[in-house]
Amino acid sequence: MKILAFAASLRRDSLNRRLLDLAVGIARDGGAVVDVAHFREFDMPLYDEDVKDVAFPPGADEMRRRVEAADGLMIASPEYNYSVPGTLKNAVDWLSRYRPRQPFAGKTGVLLSASPSAVGGIRGLWALRVPLEGLSVTLHPDMFALALADRAFGEDGRLADASLQSRLERLVANYLRMGERLRG
């Protein structure tokens, strides 16, 4: 199974990037081929139909190419103001406009979040499910929201809490099994 993985954060020291790196390692250990992208590679202006009618921006074309090359998506997304970061929602909006087939259709996905807050970004993940599922992404039913993430990582890069580490490992393994079954 080939997965496109990215953290929807532009911050260099992103907690979501750290969580994504951990999940990517688990997925690779489980046999997945993972294309790890930096969200900056998908730089694009605010969605504008007039711009689209002339040409899609290069960042949208790059994201489209990599989504189309993958069987599934692993997205670690921060929560901004109880919802999806505008940059990620904007990228989803751009990709949804490609024709004859928008690239999210038929993909599987798993959603992760890391936040220094007590809820770990789960509200943003629920908000992200809506457009992705609307665009025919089959999302794993479980999500991973890492609360108090600013102090959750051990010196070895793994989660300091062994039960959380185990939960993340189970989630990624279960997602890989789901993705393989649906890939047929």
Secondary structure as the mmCIF struct_conf table of DSSP 4:
data_model
#
loop_
_struct_conf.conf_type_id
_struct_conf.id
_struct_conf.beg_label_comp_id
_struct_conf.beg_label_asym_id
_struct_conf.beg_label_seq_id
_struct_conf.end_label_comp_id
_struct_conf.end_label_asym_id
_struct_conf.end_label_seq_id
STRN STRN1 LYS A 2 ALA A 7
BEND BEND1 ALA A 8 ALA A 8
TURN_TY1_P TURN_TY1_P1 ARG A 12 ASP A 13
HELX_RH_AL_P HELX_RH_AL_P1 LEU A 15 ASP A 29
TURN_TY1_P TURN_TY1_P2 GLY A 30 GLY A 31
STRN STRN2 VAL A 33 HIS A 38
HELX_RH_3T_P HELX_RH_3T_P1 PHE A 39 PHE A 42
HELX_LH_PP_P HELX_LH_PP_P1 PRO A 45 PRO A 45
BEND BEND2 LEU A 46 LEU A 46
HELX_LH_PP_P HELX_LH_PP_P2 TYR A 47 TYR A 47
HELX_RH_AL_P HELX_RH_AL_P2 GLU A 49 VAL A 54
HELX_RH_AL_P HELX_RH_AL_P3 PRO A 58 GLU A 68
TURN_TY1_P TURN_TY1_P3 ALA A 69 ALA A 69
BEND BEND3 ASP A 71 ASP A 71
STRN STRN3 GLY A 72 ALA A 76
STRN STRN4 TYR A 80 TYR A 80
TURN_TY1_P TURN_TY1_P4 ASN A 81 TYR A 82
STRN STRN5 SER A 83 SER A 83
HELX_RH_AL_P HELX_RH_AL_P4 GLY A 86 LEU A 95
TURN_TY1_P TURN_TY1_P5 SER A 96 ARG A 97
BEND BEND4 ARG A 99 ARG A 101
TURN_TY1_P TURN_TY1_P6 PRO A 103 GLY A 106
STRN STRN6 THR A 108 ALA A 114
BEND BEND5 PRO A 116 VAL A 119
TURN_TY1_P TURN_TY1_P7 GLY A 120 GLY A 121
HELX_RH_AL_P HELX_RH_AL_P5 ILE A 122 GLY A 134
TURN_TY1_P TURN_TY1_P8 LEU A 135 SER A 136
STRN STRN7 THR A 138 LEU A 139
BEND BEND6 PRO A 141 PRO A 141
STRN STRN8 PHE A 144 LEU A 146
TURN_TY1_P TURN_TY1_P9 ALA A 147 LEU A 148
HELX_RH_3T_P HELX_RH_3T_P2 ALA A 149 ARG A 151
TURN_TY1_P TURN_TY1_P10 ALA A 152 ALA A 152
STRN STRN9 PHE A 153 PHE A 153
TURN_TY1_P TURN_TY1_P11 GLU A 155 ASP A 156
BEND BEND7 GLY A 157 ARG A 158
STRN STRN10 LEU A 159 LEU A 159
BEND BEND8 ALA A 160 ASP A 161
HELX_RH_AL_P HELX_RH_AL_P6 ALA A 162 ARG A 183
#
